[in-house]
Amino acid sequence: MNIAILGAGGVGGYFGGILARAGNSVTLLARGTHLAAIRERGLEVRTPEETFIAAVAATDDPREIGDIGDIELAVVAVKSYSLPEIVPAARLLAERGAVILPLLNGVEAADRLTEQGVPGDRVLGGLAEISAARLGPGVVERRSAFHRIVAGERAGGLSERTERIAAAFREAGAEARASADITVDLWGKLAFITTMSAACGLARSSIGPVREAPLGHLLIERALREVLAVARARGVELPDVVEERILRFIDSAPGGMRPSFLLDLEAGGPTEIDDLSGAVSRFGRLAGVETPVHDVATAALSVARTG
């Protein structure tokens, strides 16, 4: 499969690297010293199990991606606050026939792509579950034991193209599946990452001290239940076991686990607050569901971001 990766950071670089090693033709959209390093020596991919060099093409001009080969799949793997920068490339590739798979946090990435002119019939819903980072020019690292991809048609139901995309990721070594209801999957992920981000962001702490603090676990539980209540008010049919499953994962997570939101917050740059607690708060007001934890998180952490 001919694949473009729009956003060659930790997530995009890692998945692009393993897809290339599995025999797919992969082109990364990168820039600056990262682009120069990839062109000079390939993309170095580090994992808990191994390190390898992936032979990928790379460019900073989306018009060149189509010249390299007819792109069948374009994976959008940027932070949500960087999505506007990638839209022109996604639109161009979709117009040339590529299927667009966004792997951003939140539940609105696909809608934002189509609202900005990317042909709707070319856009899937998608998510990634992974901890990955760009360590330096030409080097990315997967830090988590898990590396999962879910792709689904926005209108629901399984399709040949989502099954084929999932198969390509599985053949590359990732856990991947086609979803018959990507909306449920997206809200399930949002419930987890938004709970972690709000609790750890407000505390400026990894998850262990938050769990152990007075009322810390109550904060986690309330943050999670607010997201689930908003989802169900919007007609998202989350399974009854989702709350127990997420709490069990948070309770068993290493105490030093730090969500990417907290890392962005500590770095002093932009964060995804608008697409995490901000989205829960906004959707809650529209649905008539109170979301006090996420209202506070949105207010306090937006100030921290801009102050």
C-alpha positions in Angstrom: 0.0 0.0 0.0 1.2 3.5 -0.8 0.9 5.5 2.5 1.5 9.1 3.5 2.1 10.1 7.1 1.0 13.7 7.7 2.8 14.5 10.9 6.1 12.6 11.5 6.3 13.0 15.3 6.3 10.1 17.7 3.0 8.6 16.7 3.1 9.2 13.0 6.8 8.4 12.8 6.4 5.1 14.7 3.5 3.8 12.6 5.1 5.0 9.4 8.3 3.2 10.4 6.7 -0.2 11.0 4.5 0.1 7.9 7.5 0.8 5.8 9.4 -2.2 7.3 6.4 -4.4 6.5 6.8 -3.6 2.8 4.5 -0.6 2.3 5.7 2.5 0.4 5.7 5.2 3.0 6.2 9.0 2.6 6.5 11.2 5.7 5.6 14.9 5.7 8.3 16.4 7.8 10.3 19.6 8.0 13.5 21.1 9.3 16.2 19.0 10.9 13.9 16.1 11.2 13.4 16.0 7.5 17.1 16.4 6.8 18.0 13.5 9.2 15.4 11.2 7.7 16.7 11.9 4.2 20.3 11.4 5.2 20.1 8.2 7.2 16.4 7.0 7.3 14.1 7.0 10.2 15.4 5.4 13.4 12.6 3.7 15.3 13.2 2.6 18.9 10.8 0.3 20.8 11.1 -1.6 24.2 12.1 -4.6 22.1 14.4 -3.3 19.4 15.8 -0.5 17.3 15.7 -0.4 13.5 16.1 2.0 10.6 13.0 2.4 8.4 13.5 3.2 4.7 11.0 5.9 4.1 10.6 8.8 1.7 10.2 12.3 3.2 9.3 15.7 2.0 8.1 19.1 3.3 6.0 19.7 0.2 2.6 17.8 0.1 2.5 18.3 -3.7 5.5 16.1 -3.9 3.8 13.2 -2.1 1.5 12.5 -5.1 4.5 12.6 -7.4 6.2 9.9 -5.4 3.3 7.6 -6.0 -0.5 7.4 -5.9 -1.3 7.6 -2.2 -4.0 5.2 -1.1 -4.0 6.1 2.6 -3.0 9.3 4.3 -2.6 9.1 8.1 -3.1 12.4 10.0 -1.0 12.1 13.1 -0.5 15.6 14.6 -1.7 17.1 17.9 -5.1 18.6 17.5 -3.8 22.2 17.8 -1.7 21.6 14.7 -4.5 20.2 12.6 -5.0 23.4 10.6 -1.5 23.2 9.3 -2.1 19.7 7.9 -5.5 20.4 6.3 -4.2 21.6 2.9 -2.1 18.4 2.5 -5.0 16.2 3.6 -7.4 17.9 1.2 -4.9 17.6 -1.7 -4.3 13.9 -1.2 -8.0 13.2 -0.7 -8.9 15.0 -3.9 -6.3 12.7 -5.6 -8.0 9.6 -4.2 -6.4 8.9 -0.8 -8.4 7.8 2.1 -7.8 10.0 5.2 -7.3 8.4 8.6 -7.0 10.9 11.5 -5.4 9.6 14.6 -5.9 12.7 16.8 -7.1 12.9 20.3 -10.7 14.0 20.8 -13.8 13.2 18.9 -14.0 16.0 16.3 -11.0 15.6 14.1 -12.9 14.0 11.1 -15.6 16.7 11.3 -13.0 19.4 11.4 -11.2 18.0 8.3 -14.5 17.9 6.3 -15.5 21.4 7.5 -12.3 22.7 6.1 -12.8 21.2 2.7 -11.5 17.6 2.8 -14.0 15.5 0.8 -16.2 13.8 3.4 -16.4 10.5 1.6 -12.6 10.1 1.8 -12.4 10.7 5.6 -12.6 7.9 8.2 -12.8 8.0 11.9 -9.7 6.7 13.7 -7.8 6.5 16.9 -4.4 5.3 18.1 -3.5 4.0 21.6 0.2 4.4 22.1 2.8 6.3 24.0 5.4 7.5 21.5 7.7 10.5 21.2 10.1 12.1 18.8 13.5 12.1 20.6 15.4 14.2 18.1 16.0 14.6 14.4 15.2 11.4 12.6 14.5 9.4 15.8 11.2 8.3 17.2 10.4 6.0 20.1 7.5 3.8 21.2 7.5 3.7 25.0 4.4 1.7 25.7 4.0 -2.0 25.4 0.7 -1.4 23.5 0.4 0.1 20.0 -3.2 -0.1 18.8 -5.1 1.3 15.8 -8.8 1.5 15.2 -10.4 2.7 11.9 -14.0 3.0 11.1 -16.5 4.5 8.7 -18.0 7.6 10.2 -21.6 6.5 9.4 -21.0 3.1 11.0 -20.7 -0.4 9.7 -17.7 -2.3 8.4 -16.2 -1.7 5.0 -13.6 -3.3 2.7 -11.4 -0.2 3.0 -11.3 -0.1 6.8 -10.7 -3.9 6.9 -7.8 -3.5 4.5 -6.3 -0.6 6.5 -6.5 -2.6 9.7 -4.9 -5.6 8.0 -2.0 -3.4 6.9 -1.3 -2.2 10.4 -1.6 -5.8 11.8 0.8 -7.1 9.2 3.2 -4.3 10.4 3.0 -5.7 13.9 0.5 -3.4 15.5 -2.8 -4.4 17.1 -5.5 -3.1 14.7 -9.1 -3.6 13.9 -11.9 -2.2 11.8 -14.7 -0.8 13.9 -18.4 -1.1 13.2 -19.1 1.9 15.5 -16.1 4.3 15.5 -18.1 6.9 17.5 -18.3 4.6 20.5 -14.6 3.8 20.2 -13.7 7.5 20.0 -15.7 8.4 23.1 -14.3 5.5 25.0 -10.8 6.7 24.3 -11.9 10.3 25.1 -13.2 9.2 28.5 -9.9 7.7 29.4 -7.5 10.4 28.2 -9.6 13.3 29.3 -9.9 11.8 32.8 -6.2 11.3 33.0 -5.4 14.7 31.5 -7.8 16.6 33.8 -6.6 14.8 37.0 -2.9 14.9 36.3 -3.1 18.4 34.8 -4.8 19.9 37.8 -2.4 18.2 40.1 0.7 18.8 38.0 1.6 15.2 38.8 1.9 11.7 37.3 -1.1 9.4 38.1 0.4 7.7 41.2 0.3 10.6 43.6 -3.1 11.7 42.3 -4.5 8.2 43.1 -3.0 8.4 46.6 -4.0 11.9 47.5 -7.0 12.6 49.8 -10.0 12.6 47.5 -7.7 12.0 44.5 -9.5 8.8 43.5 -12.9 10.6 43.8 -11.6 13.3 41.4 -10.7 10.6 38.9 -14.1 8.9 39.3 -16.0 12.1 38.9 -14.0 13.2 35.9 -14.7 9.9 34.2 -18.4 9.8 35.0 -18.9 13.3 33.6 -17.5 12.2 30.2 -19.6 9.1 30.2 -22.8 11.1 31.1 -22.1 13.6 28.2 -21.5 10.8 25.7 -24.8 9.0 26.6 -26.7 12.3 26.6 -25.5 12.6 23.0 -26.8 9.2 22.1 -23.4 7.4 22.2 -24.2 3.8 23.3 -21.2 3.1 25.5 -21.2 -0.3 27.0 -22.0 -0.5 30.8 -18.6 -2.0 31.5 -16.6 0.9 30.2 -16.4 2.8 33.5 -15.1 -0.3 35.4 -12.6 -1.1 32.6 -11.2 2.5 32.6 -10.9 2.7 36.3 -9.3 -0.6 36.5 -6.7 0.5 34.0 -6.0 3.7 35.7 -5.7 1.9 39.1 -3.2 -0.5 37.7 -1.2 2.0 35.6 2.4 2.6 36.7 2.6 5.4 39.2 4.9 7.4 37.0 2.6 7.5 34.0 2.2 11.0 32.7 -0.4 11.8 30.0 0.9 13.6 26.9 -1.3 16.5 27.9 0.7 17.0 31.1 4.0 16.9 29.2 2.7 19.6 26.9 1.5 21.6 29.9 4.9 21.4 31.6 6.7 22.3 28.4 4.8 25.6 28.3 3.5 25.3 24.8 0.1 24.7 23.3 -2.1 21.9 24.7 -5.1 19.9 23.6 -7.3 21.3 26.5 -9.9 22.5 24.0 -10.4 19.0 22.6 -10.3 17.2 25.9 -11.9 18.8 29.0 -13.0 21.8 26.9 -14.9 19.5 24.5 -16.6 17.7 27.4 -17.6 21.0 29.0 -18.9 22.4 25.7 -20.9 19.2 24.8 -22.2 19.0 28.4 -23.7 22.5 28.2 -25.3 21.7 24.9 -26.8 18.5 26.3 -27.8 19.9 29.7 -25.3 17.8 31.6 -23.3 19.4 34.4 -19.5 18.8 34.1 -18.0 20.7 37.1 -14.6 18.8 37.0 -14.1 19.5 33.4 -15.4 23.1 33.6 -12.7 23.7 36.3 -10.0 21.9 34.4 -10.8 23.9 31.2 -10.7 27.2 33.0 -7.7 26.5 35.2 -5.6 24.8 32.5 -6.4 27.3 29.8 -5.1 30.0 32.1 -2.0 27.9 32.7 -1.5 27.5 29.0 -1.8 31.2 28.2 -0.5 32.8 31.4 
